[in-house]
């Protein structure tokens, strides 16, 4: 189907690139790889094995932690204390030990890079972690929190590496001496589906593809409403809301969470019953990393028919794309909730020759081809969808197709390897009134002028269930009144800093150009399309409520104040701080 690759692009913020991707990664690694290589893993046997293999210099054992003596000799007493605490706390906690890595270990750089989906952060000048922790059981995540607080090492949790601004794995803090650790949750990805009860417990380190695979294996008529990119981690996706192709029928992913397991700032493991409803409310769309480490979600599965229909049609300006998109703005949000039609616009062709705009419309219908064609003929006949534009598929096959996979092998959904790596920048807007045809013509001119600025505008319709759920039902606030969301995506393969800055500057100018045509007061944004340009704090742990309002009110609207109050109750010392985090309301009032 034409256009499917565009949807996989917008799901992750970056496109598949094949052999070009691999060579780009290798180039980037050669330029940016400043990590030294020694090995450090839990236990003396692994150190001895490495020494025998010639990876580290063998030396006499000194007590039970010879490598701690070496680490301590470098003057890293704070890190040593944290490391010792974590290793003691996790000794014997599982038969498959968690592993902890530091920058002077063989595996650190490889593991650190392995899940990074935005290559510009490899050379951004941002601080990289002092520790990389891969827990294999929940107890180890608890130990990381307890030891981190005790010894002044902050944690950042990463489940899939798709954080658009890299804040789950790098830091832009102005502090020069504050170490932090990345808690890579990929080892906590168990999935237990109860097909009869229509629920599933899912580890936060699982990917959406793994969830889709196991849900479909348990029942061909069960599904979970979430995004189109299969390598996105469950933890971050649900934490910010989780939009996707079933959202008009069933809401966002966070609307379909019925329980969770969270490690709080005291290192305690909480469930919905013990964390209280205000915290359970906050971690569904409010950025769970502000409040603790979510290690698992209990999902409510939804029903889908045995056959669904996907279609894709593309139109250029010469084929009436502007008029179609103008009509789409009012039609798509008001369709029956079993029909979802998204639109992706980009400039194609060469300047002075055949430069134009192409808009690709991709639709999903919860039913067979005949029902979809009848619905389109009744509501949007000018789109001109034909039977040959459509494919009848099972739900799990639609997840494959929307992510640009072949339909004959669902096991590809289990592949966690990043396939979208390049550099990219994304921004978002919500549109509450249709943009006029004349305005679209001006937008097209701006896009076509940027021949070396490969911008895409991906637009997903609201309406249906999204308009029915109250905007304070969970922390995700973007509900009735919105017609659709725009994601602006720009991607590039060059590695030079000057090229990156040129792209970022052009994207910012285009974003300002769009300001009169989108939501305002505030100009709303979607947390999962994180945008550091909205504002940030670099004073570690000292963000004020007033400062955070610059981005908090745009991501969370009027829910921001309640989120800050929940933060004050569960993490008053702001241990779970990040540059675009939510501060405790108590600190905020004093700073106001």
C-alpha positions, 0 to 999 in steps of 0.5 A, spaced: 500 500 500 502 506 498 503 511 504 504 506 509 511 507 510 509 515 511 505 512 517 511 508 520 515 514 519 510 519 524 509 513 529 517 514 531 518 520 528 523 518 524 523 513 517 526 506 516 533 507 512 535 500 510 543 500 508 543 507 508 541 507 516 546 502 517 552 506 514 549 513 517 550 509 524 557 507 523 559 514 521 556 517 527 559 512 532 566 513 529 565 521 530 562 520 537 565 514 540 569 517 546 567 511 551 573 507 553 572 500 553 573 495 560 568 491 562 564 491 569 558 486 570 556 484 577 560 478 580 567 476 580 566 471 575 565 475 569 571 480 571 575 474 571 572 471 564 574 478 561 581 478 564 582 471 561 580 474 554 584 479 555 579 485 555 581 488 562 588 487 565 588 482 570 590 484 577 589 481 584 583 480 588 582 485 593 576 483 598 569 481 594 569 487 589 576 488 586 573 493 580 570 497 586 577 499 588 579 501 581 573 505 580 574 508 587 581 510 585 579 514 580 576 519 585 569 517 584 567 516 591 559 518 590 559 513 584 562 507 588 557 508 594 551 508 589 554 502 586 556 498 592 549 499 595 546 497 588 550 490 588 549 489 595 541 490 595 540 486 589 545 480 591 541 474 590 535 477 587 534 473 581 537 467 578 538 472 572 542 477 575 541 485 573 547 488 570 550 495 571 555 498 567 559 504 567 562 508 561 569 505 562 566 498 561 566 494 554 559 493 553 557 500 556 557 504 549 554 499 545 548 498 550 547 505 551 547 506 543 543 500 542 536 503 543 537 511 542 532 512 536 535 519 535 542 520 533 543 527 534 544 526 541 550 522 540 554 528 539 549 533 542 554 535 548 549 532 553 551 529 559 551 521 558 549 517 564 554 515 570 551 508 570 546 504 565 542 499 569 538 493 566 534 490 571 531 483 570 526 483 576 522 489 579 526 488 586 532 491 582 528 497 580 527 498 587 534 498 589 536 503 584 531 508 587 533 507 594 541 507 593 540 513 588 536 517 593 541 515 598 547 517 594 545 522 590 544 519 583 538 521 580 534 516 575 532 516 568 527 510 566 528 508 558 523 503 555 524 503 548 529 509 547 524 513 543 524 520 547 524 525 542 528 530 546 533 524 549 531 526 556 530 518 558 538 517 556 541 524 556 541 530 561 542 537 559 543 539 567 548 545 568 550 541 574 557 538 573 558 534 578 551 530 579 551 523 576 545 520 574 543 513 572 539 510 566 534 504 568 533 500 562 527 497 563 527 492 557 529 486 561 522 487 564 517 486 558 513 480 560 506 479 557 501 475 560 494 476 556 487 473 559 483 473 553 477 471 557 477 477 562 480 481 556 486 484 560 493 483 560 499 485 564 505 488 560 512 490 563 513 497 561 520 495 558 515 491 552 514 494 546 508 495 542 509 490 537 510 485 543 504 487 546 500 486 539 503 480 537 501 476 544 494 479 544 493 477 537 496 470 539 491 469 545 485 472 541 484 474 533 478 479 535 482 482 541 486 488 540 489 494 544 489 501 542 496 504 541 501 507 536 503 505 529 511 504 531 512 497 533 519 498 537 516 504 541 516 502 549 510 501 552 512 505 558 513 511 555 508 511 550 502 510 555 505 515 560 504 520 555 497 518 552 498 514 546 495 516 540 493 511 534 489 508 529 483 505 534 483 512 538 476 514 535 473 508 537 477 506 544 480 513 546 488 513 547 492 507 550 492 511 557 484 511 557 485 503 557 489 502 563 486 499 569 492 498 574 499 499 574 505 497 578 510 503 580 516 504 584 515 510 588 521 515 591 521 511 597 523 505 593 516 502 595 512 497 590 505 500 589 499 498 585 493 502 584 490 500 590 496 502 594 498 508 590 491 512 591 487 514 585 490 521 584 497 518 582 494 513 578 490 518 575 497 522 574 501 516 570 496 516 565 498 521 560 501 526 565 508 523 564 509 517 569 517 518 570 515 525 574 512 520 579 516 514 579 518 508 575 512 504 572 514 497 571 508 494 569 501 496 566 494 492 566 491 493 560 484 493 558 483 489 551 478 492 546 474 488 541 475 488 534 472 484 528 475 478 524 476 483 518 478 490 518 480 494 512 486 499 510 486 503 504 491 508 502 490 514 496 495 519 495 493 526 491 498 532 489 496 539 488 494 538 481 490 532 483 486 537 488 490 535 494 488 542 497 481 542 497 481 534 499 485 536 505 480 542 507 474 538 507 478 532 511 479 537 516 471 537 518 469 530 515 474 526 519 473 528 526 465 527 525 465 520 521 463 514 525 468 512 530 469 505 527 473 509 521 479 513 522 482 517 516 489 520 517 493 525 512 500 526 511 503 532 507 510 533 504 513 536 498 516 532 493 519 533 486 525 538 484 524 545 484 523 549 477 521 542 475 516 538 478 516 540 485 509 539 488 505 537 495 503 530 496 498 528 501 497 521 502 490 519 506 490 512 510 484 509 513 482 504 517 475 501 518 473 496 523 469 492 518 470 489 511 471 492 505 464 493 502 462 497 509 468 501 508 467 503 501 459 505 503 461 509 508 466 513 504 461 514 499 456 517 503 461 521 507 467 523 503 466 521 496 470 526 493 476 522 496 475 517 490 477 511 494 476 504 490 476 497 492 483 496 489 486 501 494 483 497 500 486 491 503 482 486 508 486 484 514 486 481 521 487 487 526 494 484 527 496 485 520 494 492 520 499 493 525 504 490 520 502 494 514 501 501 518 508 500 520 511 498 513 512 490 515 510 484 510 504 481 512 506 474 512 510 474 518 507 477 525 514 475 529 517 481 526 513 485 531 518 481 536 524 484 533 526 490 538 532 492 534 531 500 532 530 500 525 528 508 525 535 511 527 537 517 524 537 524 526 530 528 527 526 533 530 519 534 531 513 539 534 506 538 535 500 542 534 492 541 535 487 544 530 480 547 533 478 550 527 479 548 519 484 552 516 482 555 510 484 553 503 488 560 502 492 558 508 494 551 506 496 554 499 501 559 503 503 553 507 505 549 501 509 555 498 513 555 505 514 547 505 516 547 497 521 553 498 525 548 503 527 543 498 533 541 503 528 541 509 525 534 508 519 536 513 512 532 513 506 534 516 502 528 519 495 529 521 491 525 525 483 526 526 480 527 533 472 525 534 469 519 536 471 517 543 476 522 544 470 527 544 466 523 549 471 522 555 472 528 559 479 532 559 480 531 566 478 523 566 486 522 566 492 526 566 491 526 558 487 533 557 486 533 549 479 532 548 473 535 545 474 541 541 480 539 537 479 537 530 486 534 529 493 533 531 499 535 527 506 532 528 511 536 524 517 531 523 524 533 520 529 528 519 536 528 516 542 523 515 548 528 515 552 528 521 555 535 521 553 540 527 552 546 522 547 541 518 543 539 524 543 547 526 540 549 520 534 544 520 532 545 527 532 553 525 528 552 519 523 547 523 522 553 528 521 558 523 516 554 520 512 552 527 512 560 528 509 560 521 503 556 523 502 559 530 496 563 527 492 557 525 492 552 531 490 552 538 492 558 542 492 560 550 495 556 551 498 553 544 497 546 546 502 540 545 502 533 545 507 530 551 509 524 547 512 529 541 516 532 546 519 539 544 525 542 548 523 549 545 517 550 549 522 551 555 526 547 560 530 547 566 537 546 567 538 547 575 537 540 577 532 539 582 530 546 582 525 547 577 519 552 579 512 551 578 512 558 574 518 556 570 515 549 569 508 552 566 512 554 560 511 547 558 506 544 563 500 548 561 501 546 554 502 539 555 497 538 560 492 544 560 488 545 566 491 538 569 498 541 570 496 544 577 493 537 579 499 534 577 504 538 581 500 537 587 500 530 586 508 531 585 508 534 591 505 528 595 509 523 592 516 526 590 516 532 594 524 532 594 523 532 586 528 526 586 525 524 579 527 531 576 528 532 568 529 538 564 521 538 562 519 535 568 513 537 573 515 540 580 512 539 586 507 544 587 509 546 594 516 548 591 512 552 586 508 556 591 514 559 594 518 560 588 512 564 585 
